[in-house]
Amino acid sequence: LEVAVLARSNGRRAFRRVPDAELEALLPAEPEPAAAPEAEPSS
């Protein structure tokens, strides 16, 4: 996975790669479980 952010602070618009260590700090350690789909009522 490669992640980049738009850096505007360097005087021009350019993308800056997010290093692995910084990305790990931004992402949650464990993914949240997906919600179970609700069953449709039968007719």
C-alpha positions in Angstrom: 0.0 0.0 0.0 1.4 3.4 -0.9 -0.1 6.5 0.6 0.6 10.1 -0.3 -0.8 13.5 0.8 -1.0 16.8 -1.0 1.8 19.0 0.4 1.1 22.7 -0.1 3.7 24.0 2.4 6.6 23.7 0.0 5.5 26.5 -2.3 4.1 24.3 -5.0 1.5 21.6 -5.0 3.2 18.2 -4.8 2.4 14.9 -3.3 4.4 13.7 -0.3 4.7 10.0 0.4 3.7 8.9 3.9 6.4 6.7 5.3 5.5 3.3 6.8 6.1 4.4 10.4 3.9 7.5 10.0 1.2 5.4 8.3 1.1 2.9 11.1 0.6 5.7 13.6 -2.4 7.0 11.6 -4.1 3.7 11.0 -5.9 1.7 13.8 -4.1 -1.4 15.0 -7.1 -3.7 14.5 -9.7 -3.2 11.8 -13.2 -2.8 13.2 -15.5 -5.7 12.4 -17.9 -5.2 9.6 -21.5 -4.8 10.7 -23.6 -7.9 10.0 -26.2 -7.3 7.2 -29.7 -7.1 8.4 -32.0 -9.9 7.2 -34.9 -8.8 5.0 -38.3 -9.8 6.4 -39.9 -12.7 4.5 -43.3 -12.1 2.9 
